[in-house]
Amino acid sequence: MLKSLPALFMVALTTLIAGPGAAEMRLVMVEQPGCVYCAEWDHEIADIYPLTPEGKAAPLERAQLRGPYPEGVNLDMPPIFTPTFILLNDGTEVGRIEGYPGEDFFWGLLGQMMAATGEFAAPAPAAGG
């Protein structure tokens, strides 16, 4: 029992820090059949996204261009282009990327949007890269 006290303390501390007041971020990818840039994103990013700090902080949801959109989503305006990546914070749009500018630009733009929420610290770039 005494050996598990430090672990129990860490769980309790984490719950207090990130508890009920923590905002819920999600990334909605709006797509449509035949979208070549959606397919490119799927090929380059889709498999690794959930393993990244960004993917863990803002899990991906997919929606079709003409809807329906996930329940409880409040968008600034309907998406026009695919793919459109909409960052939601507690269901409200806080930023979007229209189109897929390539892997390097995608990560940079997403990191900036997420950092602007104050809920996410973008990881430092790798040394020498």
Secondary structure as GFF3:
##gff-version 3
##sequence-region A 1 129
A	DSSP	three_ten_helix	2	4	.	.	.	ID=ss1
A	DSSP	alpha_helix	5	18	.	.	.	ID=ss2
A	DSSP	beta_strand	25	31	.	.	.	ID=ss3
A	DSSP	alpha_helix	36	41	.	.	.	ID=ss4
A	DSSP	pi_helix	42	46	.	.	.	ID=ss5
A	DSSP	three_ten_helix	49	51	.	.	.	ID=ss6
A	DSSP	alpha_helix	53	57	.	.	.	ID=ss7
A	DSSP	beta_strand	60	64	.	.	.	ID=ss8
A	DSSP	beta_strand	84	89	.	.	.	ID=ss9
A	DSSP	beta_strand	92	98	.	.	.	ID=ss10
A	DSSP	alpha_helix	103	116	.	.	.	ID=ss11
###
